[in-house]
Amino acid sequence: MEAISPAASPLSYADQARLRDRVLAALDTLPASQRQAVALHQLLEYSLKETSSLMAKTPSSVASLIHRGLRNMARTLGSRA
């Protein structure tokens, strides 16, 4: 995740912190393999190739896990709006 800007106002800092907490909570709802794939690729910014190597899966399998994980997170986040 991107760092919170030190120039942010207290309100926007609080909003960003709440959003970060919601995203991490949504990540926690995923099955382990989806959570691992999303965390490695989206949060830690590993490439698809690096993520697939770390997970001992094919790049296409990891891409599917990432896609499903992000879709599930979007549903979770949408239901909490």
N, C-alpha and C positions, 0 to 999 in steps of 0.2 A: 504494500500500500504506500501511497505517496505521503510524505511527511506533511504535517500541518504547518502552514506558513506562520513564522513568528510575527509577521506583520498583521495577522488576522485580528479582527476585533474580538473581544471576549464572547460576544454572541455568536459570531461565525465559528469561533474556536469550539464553543459548546455544541453547535450544530454539527460540525465536522466530527467531533468526538462521538456524538450520538449515532451518526451515520456509520462510523467505523464500528461501533459496538453492534449495530444492527447487522452489518455485513458479516462480522465475525460470528454472530449468533446464527445467521443463516448458513454460514459455512459449517458450523457444528451440527446442523441437522442432516447433512449429507452422509450417505454411506461412505465408509472409510476410503474406498478406492477413488471415488469422485472427489472427496475432500482432499486427499493427497495430491491428485492430479491438478486440481484447481489451485491449491496452495503453492505447489512447486512452480506451476506455469504462470499464474496470474499474480500472486503475491511476491514470490521470490524471484520471479522473472527468468526462470530457466527456459531455454528453448524447448520446443517440442521434442527434438532429438535428445537433449539432455534429460528431460523429464521421462521420456520413454526408457532411456538407459537406466536411470535411477529406479524406476518402477519395474524393470525387467519385462516390459510389454512392448508391443509394436507401436510405432508412431500413430497408426490409424486407430488402435485401441485406446491410446491415451487421448487422442483428439475427440473420440466419442465420449470418453469419461468427462473431459473438460466441457464439452457441449452440453451433455446431460446435467452435469453439476451446475453450470451457470444457469441453465433453464430452470432447474429446481430452486436455485437460490432466488432467481427473479420471481418465481411463484411465491416463495416464502416471504420475500420482501414486499411483494404486492399485496399479500394478504394482511400485512401489518400496517399498511399505510393509513 
